[in-house]
Each structure stands twice: as structure tokens, then as C-alpha cells.
């Protein structure tokens, strides 16, 4: 019942905002990365819906970069019918509600039902997840896929019986990687860590292999096809190399090779490692920047003074206060969680995101969206209490004496 009320409230908040923002004069769906354009190319080809790599090709700084495909495909399904993009916005609201339910389930598996309820309530009122329905945003599809992958992975870790769950967790992480490629860095590291921290190494190796096989199932065919199309190895996208490309040969229209990206990064570190570490630390800090005022500036345009003050108070409470609370409590949640192995991998996910994002030269509060639900879940663990693991009954061995003849 509590979860149902939270889901209804989360749905109502998102629908109310969508109705309010789409009724404003001059409203248009913001499409900064041209996902809407790519979706229209897929949905309205000469033969109807037809795949084309042109739909995920984006010119950045006079170079052609490739975007991950799955979010564009998601939008293209709605583009085939009337009332697009409004129908896609409604679809994104549906995904947001699913994400709230997945936050609950992950919190429940990690610690307790109460932890799941607290985390789900926090994510239901998490303002950035409510307000981004007006824009094309990978996160609307990416985050639910990630959460689903973590739920399956957590169940596999805690059940200890069905090894097939590792495979299906890998498959879902693979589809998430087709939306944004970060799981390509995380899943191999998680598989290696699973083997390293397991007491039963033999079973852990087979479980890790299934996790990697699941990841490969949806990603490897696409990587091969994309690499053939671009004429160079391209792991799902080349968007992550845009900062490296800006320092390269301006006459070269192709995105940098993976080897060129790594070599350029190594040169940057070698020239001034102290400066590189300082810049990376600043980028990492920007990922947890308290940005309620910026959210207010981008998403809200109230005309009345009273409405402006109400929005200001609400967004500072639902962005800044909630974020600070989650950041303070999350480290304790890692230590207090009943399922320590699950907590370890959630912490690893946060570290991988921060490390890879900052290494690529990226920063900003939007890029913490993939681990915001994890922060709320870990905070929910602390607020839920009952940190000591439940006592398990000590098995007793019953001895029976043979009957005398």
C-alpha cells in the first residue's frame, strides 16, 4: 500500500508538471543533442521505419561523432504515430514511475522494505527527475535500465542458487550500455571484483562469465556493425572523445580512435600531472554541485511573484536539501547495509562514474543522474535503521538411535 501511494504521487507530480509546462506560450520540446531529429529519420524513411547510422551521427566541432542508439530508437517508436513528441513525453513519465518502483526493490534487496520505501519516496519527489520531461534526455531510459540491471544483479548475489540471473543482469546492463556506454567500463570491473571477493572462486568465475556474456549479447553485434560503418573500432559511441577531438587535427573529420583518445589522455597527464589531478578533482566536485538555483532558472518561468517564491522554496528543498542529505548519509549506508556485497557494487558504480566521467573531461550536475538513485537508496538504509543483520537460527543436528530388534 505504501509503495502504491508513492507511485501514484510520483505519477501525479510528473503529469501535473507536464501539463503545466506544455500549456506555457511558446513551449517547445528542447532537443539539444538532436535525438528527436534522429528519431524522425528512423521513423519516416522511404520504406517506413528503417535503421540508419545517420540517425545517431552528430557533428561536433567539425567532426562526426556517434551517439548511443537505444534512446533514439525509443523515441522513434513514438515518432511513428500522431502527437509526437507529446506521446514520447508521456512514455518518459511512465519510465520514471517504473524507476521509482525499481528504486524500492533495490533498497529492499539491499537492506529492508523500509529502506526501499524511504528511497522510493525520495526519488518520487526528486525534482530533476520530475522536470526533465520537457527535454530529450538519455537518462529517462538509461536510469530505469540501470536500476533493472542492478536489481537482477543484487538478486543474483543474494539468492546464490540460479546462476542464470547473472546472465540476465548482464543482458539488461548491455541494453543500458546501448543508451550510454558507461556499463562497458563497469560490468567487466564488477565481474573481476566478484571473483576476487568471493570465497567460492570456482562458482564465482562461472557467474562472472555469464554476466559478461549477457553484456556482450546486445552490445557486441552493434559494436561490430558500427565499427564497420565508421571504418574504425567504435565501442557504441564516440561522444566521449569530444574534448580530445578539440585538441587534434581540425582538418580530420573523423572521431578520434580509442587508441588516440587514450594516448592523448596519457600525454595530458604526463605534461603536468598535478594540474591534471586538480582539474579532475574540480570536475568530480561539479558532479555533486548543489544546483537548485540552476534548476529553477532552466525549468521554471513563473509569472506571479508568489508562484516564483513557492517554486524557489520547493526546488531548493527537493534538490539542494535532499542532495546534501543523501551525500552525507550515503557513506554510512554503504557500511550499514545488510547485504554488504550488494552495497560494495553500488559503491563501485559511483566510483566508476566519477572516474570515467572526469577522465573524459566532463563535469556538471546532470552527469550524476546515473547514481542519484543509488545515493538515495544508501541514505534510505541509514534512515530505515535495523542495521544489524537478522539473526538466523542455528541449525541443529538431530541424531536418531537405531531401534533395537
Secondary structure, DSSP 8 states (H G I E B T S, - for coil): -HHHHHHHHHHHHHHHHHHHHHTSTT---B-TT-HHHHHHHHHTBTTBS---GGGGEEEETTEEEE--SHHHHHHHHHHTSTTTTHHHHHHHHHHHHHHHHHHHHHHHHHT-HHHHHHHHHHHHT-HHHHHGGGB--THHHHHHHHHHHHHHHHHHHHH-S-THHHHHHHHHHHHHHTTSTTHHHHHHHHHHHHHHH-S-HHHHHHHHHHHHHHHHHHHHHHHHHHHHHHTS--SS--GGGHHHHTTS-TT--B---HHHHHHHHHHHHHH-HHHHHHHHHHHHHHHT---HHHHHHHH---SSHHHHHHHHHHHIIIIIIHHHHHHHHHHHHHHH-S-HHHHHHHHHHHHHHHHHHHHTT--SGGGGHHHHHHHHHHHHHHHH---S-----------------
